[in-house]
Amino acid sequence: MNRQKELLSILLVSFLASIMLGMLDYETESLVHLLTSDPGNWIALLLYTGAFTLLGIMLLGFFRGIRSLVR
């Protein structure tokens, strides 16, 4: 159960990070505009979320490996 919460937390943080990255686009005026104006925005958000999720899982595994080596 603890791993499920960690993965859900990583996924939530990744989605929020992808939203923030999407908001940096100069054409985006608001969050509603980001989510409704172009279907390409949804694809980009999914790709960014996947990339951030993989990065988070990789970093979590890296830190767990380091911690097990130190013990």
C-alpha contacts under 8 A as a table, 3 or more apart, distances in Angstrom:
res1	aa1	res2	aa2	distance
1	M	4	Q	5.18
1	M	5	K	6.49
2	N	5	K	5.21
2	N	6	E	6.32
3	R	6	E	4.96
3	R	7	L	6.13
4	Q	7	L	5.15
4	Q	8	L	6.04
5	K	8	L	5.02
5	K	9	S	6.01
6	E	9	S	5.06
6	E	10	I	6.14
7	L	10	I	5.02
7	L	11	L	6.07
7	L	57	I	7.76
8	L	11	L	5.02
8	L	12	L	6.11
9	S	12	L	5.11
9	S	13	V	6.12
10	I	13	V	5.22
10	I	14	S	5.96
10	I	53	T	6.13
10	I	56	G	6.23
10	I	57	I	7.45
11	L	14	S	5.01
11	L	15	F	6.13
11	L	49	T	7.40
11	L	53	T	5.73
12	L	15	F	5.14
12	L	16	L	6.25
13	V	16	L	5.11
13	V	17	A	6.06
14	S	17	A	5.01
14	S	18	S	6.14
14	S	48	Y	7.81
14	S	49	T	5.15
14	S	50	G	7.64
14	S	52	F	5.12
14	S	53	T	5.53
14	S	56	G	7.88
15	F	18	S	5.08
15	F	19	I	6.20
15	F	45	L	7.59
15	F	48	Y	7.83
15	F	49	T	5.07
15	F	52	F	7.97
16	L	19	I	5.02
16	L	20	M	6.24
17	A	20	M	5.06
17	A	21	L	6.13
17	A	49	T	7.54
17	A	52	F	7.68
18	S	21	L	4.92
18	S	22	G	6.03
18	S	45	L	5.72
18	S	48	Y	5.36
18	S	49	T	5.56
18	S	52	F	7.68
19	I	22	G	4.99
19	I	23	M	6.17
19	I	45	L	6.78
20	M	23	M	5.04
20	M	24	L	6.66
21	L	24	L	5.37
21	L	25	D	7.59
22	G	25	D	5.85
22	G	28	T	7.79
22	G	34	L	7.16
22	G	41	N	7.70
22	G	44	A	7.99
22	G	45	L	7.09
23	M	26	Y	7.94
23	M	28	T	6.01
23	M	29	E	7.90
23	M	30	S	7.41
23	M	31	L	7.12
23	M	34	L	7.07
24	L	28	T	7.38
25	D	28	T	5.52
26	Y	29	E	7.77
28	T	31	L	7.65
28	T	33	H	6.22
28	T	34	L	5.83
29	E	33	H	6.13
29	E	34	L	7.51
30	S	33	H	5.09
30	S	34	L	6.29
31	L	34	L	4.96
31	L	35	L	6.28
32	V	35	L	5.21
32	V	36	T	6.00
32	V	37	S	8.00
33	H	36	T	5.33
33	H	37	S	5.31
34	L	37	S	6.08
34	L	38	D	7.54
34	L	41	N	6.58
35	L	38	D	7.42
35	L	41	N	6.81
35	L	42	W	6.85
36	T	39	P	7.51
37	S	41	N	7.77
38	D	41	N	5.54
38	D	42	W	7.49
39	P	42	W	5.37
39	P	43	I	6.74
40	G	43	I	5.07
40	G	44	A	6.16
41	N	44	A	5.05
41	N	45	L	6.06
42	W	45	L	5.01
42	W	46	L	6.16
43	I	46	L	5.14
43	I	47	L	6.17
44	A	47	L	5.06
44	A	48	Y	6.00
45	L	48	Y	5.12
45	L	49	T	5.92
46	L	49	T	5.06
46	L	50	G	6.09
47	L	50	G	5.11
47	L	51	A	6.15
48	Y	51	A	5.06
48	Y	52	F	6.05
49	T	52	F	5.19
49	T	53	T	5.95
50	G	53	T	5.04
50	G	54	L	6.12
51	A	54	L	5.21
51	A	55	L	6.17
52	F	55	L	4.97
52	F	56	G	6.07
53	T	56	G	5.03
53	T	57	I	6.16
54	L	57	I	5.15
54	L	58	M	6.02
55	L	58	M	5.07
55	L	59	L	6.11
56	G	59	L	5.14
56	G	60	L	6.06
57	I	60	L	5.04
57	I	61	G	6.15
58	M	61	G	5.18
58	M	62	F	6.09
59	L	62	F	4.89
59	L	63	F	6.12
60	L	63	F	5.26
60	L	64	R	6.15
61	G	64	R	5.05
61	G	65	G	6.05
62	F	65	G	5.11
62	F	66	I	6.22
63	F	66	I	5.04
63	F	67	R	6.05
64	R	67	R	5.03
64	R	68	S	6.16
65	G	68	S	5.16
65	G	69	L	6.26
66	I	69	L	5.11
66	I	70	V	6.25
67	R	70	V	5.16
67	R	71	R	6.38
68	S	71	R	5.34
